C-alpha cells in the first residue's frame, strides 16, 4: 500500500467532504453572499448524483483495499538475501529484519561500510539479491 497516495487522497476527500462547512463562510467573508445562494440552489438539484458518485468511490476504495490485502497475504516475504560487496566482491547470505531497515552493513572481508545507493531505503535494496520486507509487501520502507 502506498501510504503517501493514501494520505493525499484522504486529505482531498476530507477537504471536499467538509466544504459544506467552510466554503460558505469563505464565500461570505469575501463578499459573495448572493452568489452563494444562487450556487447552492443550483447544486442542490444534483445532490442525489453526488451521493451516488460518493458511494461508488467509497465502494471502489473498499474493493482496492481488499485486493491489496489479498495480494500482500498471497506473496510470502523472503527474509534471506545475499549481499555482494561492490569493493571486493565478497558475498554473504544475511537474514533481513522484518520491521526495520538496515542503513549500514560492514563487509566482513574488506571492512567496507556499505550504505544505500540513491533512493534505496536500505543496503538490502542496494546490494542484496532480494529487496527488504517492507518493499516486498508494497509498503513504504522505514
Secondary structure, DSSP 8 states (H G I E B T S, - for coil): --HHHHHHHHHHHHHHHTHHHHHHHHHHHTT-HHHHHHHHHHHHTTHHHHHHHHHHHHHHHHHHHHHHHHHHHHS----EEEEE-TTT--EEEEE--SS----EEE-TTT--EEE--TT-SSHHHHHSSS--HHHHTT----
